[in-house]
Amino acid sequence: MNSGEILRKYAAGETDFHGINLKGIQLNGADLIGANFSEADLQGAGLVLAFLNRVNLQRANLITAKLSGAYLIQANLQAVKMADVDLHGANLQKADFRQANLELATLIDANLSGADMRGINLQGADLRGVYMRGANLRYEKRAYKIANLRGVNLRGADLRGVDLTGADLTKADLRGANLTEVLLRGAKLTKANLAQVILDGAFLTEANLAGVNLSGASLINAKIERAGLMDTRLNEANLTGAIMADVKLGKAQLVRANLTQVNLIRADLSRANLSQANLTKADLTDAYLAKANFRNCNLNDSILTRAELSTANLNGAQMQGAFMPNGDIHD
């Protein structure tokens, strides 16, 4: 069936194209709102600027299809095959991507706000500048696989409030992205690049951030309890008011970081470099600070009760009003 036949049938009121073979068909700019293409073969199809709102593409094959600028608002894309698809600038608001495969897809500047993306595979996809506010990528045990965003490019993306609980973002590029109040509990971000990101108010409890680049990032009031941040770069990051109880920061780089009023109770900062950092009023009760470098940092009014400081480097550190491990208040 060719494009002319499809458009004539649709104009006549026929909307059920289930399982049809439309491989390579050209429907650029077509109006097919609400049509049923479930399990159809649309591999390599041209659907640029097409109107596909509320279309049913469940389990359809759209590998290498061209959908740049297309409208897919509230579309059913469950378990769709969209590897290497072009969705540059597409509108996918509230689309259902559950268990979909978008490996190596191009989604630059796409609108994915409110989309259900649980169990999606986005490995290697390009999502630069994407708008994902309110999208759901939450891992739900026994229901959906972990969302796969390994190596994904999300530079400058807007992910405010997105649920990425348990997601795999290993080696992802998130430089300059806005992740305000994002949910990343238990997420895997090993060796990801999050330089200059905004993570204010984000939930990173029990997340794996080992080897991550968070240089210059803003994590004001972030919740980072029990997270793994070994070998993480946090140079010049702003962590004001963050909750970091029981975190693992061994060998982390926190040069000139702002840790004002941070909760670091029972934190492991062994061999971490905090030179010139600001730890004013930080709570380091029971923290493990073996061979940590606090050279020229500000520890004024900090709490160091029962902290292990015996091998820490405190040369040039300001400690006026600090509560020392032995209970004394530093002059």
C-alpha positions, 0 to 999 in steps of 0.5 A: 500500500502506498502513501496515496492509498493510506491517505485516501483510506484515512480521509474516508474514515478508516483508521485501523492499519494494524500490522500493515507493511509500510516499509519506506513509505513517505508520509511527510506532513501527513495528518493521521491523528488517532490512527492505529499502526500497532505492529506495523512495519514503518522501517525507514518511513518518512514522517517529517512534520506529520500529525500523529497525535494519539496515534497507536504505534505499539510494537511497531517497527520504526527503525531509522524512520524520519520523524523530525518535527512530528507531533506525537502528543499522547501517542502510544509508543509502548514497546516500539522499535525506534533504534536510530530514529530521527525525532529532532524537534518532535513534540512527544508530550505525554507519549507512552514509551514504556519498554520502547527501544530508542537506542542511538535515536536523535531527540535533539530539542524534542519535547518529552514533558510528562512522557511515560518512559519506564523501562525505555532503552535510550543507550547512546541517544542524542538528547541535547536540549531536550525538554523532559519536565515531569517525565517518568523513567522510574524503575519499578521492580517486577514491572519494568526494566531499569531505564537504560540511558548509558552514554546518552547525550543530555547536554543542556537538557531540561529535566526538572522534576523528572523521575529517574529512580534507579536509572542507568546513566553510566557515562552519560553527558549531562553538562549544563543540564537542569536537573532541579528536584530530579529524582535519582534515588539509587541511580547509576551515574558512574563516570557521567559528566555533570559539570555545571549541572543544576541539581538543586533540591535533587534526590540522590540518596544511595545513587552511585556517583563514583568517578563523576564530574560535578565540577561547578555544579549546583547541589543546593539543598540536595539529598545525597545520603548514603551515596557513593562519590568515590573519586568524584570531582566536585571542585567549585561545586555549590553544596550549600545545605545539602544532606550528605550523611553516610556518603562515601567521598574517599579521594574526592576532589572538593577544591574551593567547593561551598559546603556551608551548613552541609550535613556530613555526619558519618561521612567518609572523606578519607584522602579527599581534597578539600583545600580552600573549601568553605565548610562554615557550620558544616556538621562532620560529627563522626566523620572519617577524615583520614589523610583528608586535605583541609589546607586553607579551608574555612571550618569556622563554626563547624561541628567535628565531634568525634571526627577522625582528624588525627592524620588530616592536613589542617594547615592554614585552616580557619577553625574559629568556633569549631566544635573539636573532636574532644569536645572543646570549642576552637578559639 
